[in-house]
Amino acid sequence: MYIMMLAGLSGCLFVWEEEEFYPAMELSPKPEIPMSYKTIESIDDDMMAFLPEGWYLLNREMFPSKDVFAIAVDSTMTLSAVFSKFSISVKDSIALKDVQGMMRHALQRHIAKSGGAVQQIGKGRPLSFGRRTFGFLSFAKPNAMATKALVWRSNAGNHYECALVPWDITSHPVPSDSMQTRIIRSIASMILF
């Protein structure tokens, strides 16, 4: 009986708190898929990104909000890469200098825009390419395909997001989850700031 009571008590004494994010992952600076020489540049000229081969830019009239400065679409119209700049309030600016703070803020922005319908999928993870570090997270509305997003802070102090959004509007199948991860990591490897 003493052993059972000790075992039951030890379960109460030790509470394991699950980590919110996976540990940082160092990746090769080489892209995992073929990339083109087409580029996207921020309005403030403090970041530039190369597009995957076969992707093209949409016209500005198609942008959903003023925060979005570029949208690229793959040739089958099954994926889009939405580049946006987000601003930080003064009270949140200190926490957002780290990658985990940026991931939390980006997720809260998407939750607020969706009226609370968006939920995080899995855990976020910092991705490092040499000196460049990005936050990587996935989220989705119920019964919808997941969006994968990168967030980062440029050397000029601006905060950016690249969201890889799947589209189910053509007869072409949406690339697998693992292929989408390879695509967004390849985009990250070719973002300069």
Number of C-alpha atoms within 10 A of each C-alpha: 6 7 8 9 9 11 11 11 11 11 10 9 8 8 8 7 6 6 9 12 16 11 12 16 13 12 14 13 15 13 18 16 15 12 17 12 10 14 14 19 16 18 11 9 10 15 18 14 20 19 24 23 14 13 19 17 16 13 10 13 7 9 14 11 10 10 14 18 17 21 22 20 22 16 12 15 19 18 21 22 25 19 23 19 20 15 10 14 8 7 8 12 14 11 14 20 14 16 22 20 16 26 25 16 18 22 20 16 14 18 18 12 11 13 8 12 12 20 17 17 14 12 14 25 21 22 22 18 18 11 5 17 22 27 25 28 23 20 21 19 17 10 6 10 15 20 21 21 26 27 28 26 23 15 12 11 11 16 19 23 24 24 21 25 19 20 16 13 11 10 9 11 12 18 13 9 13 8 13 19 18 15 23 23 24 23 22 26 24 20 17 14 15
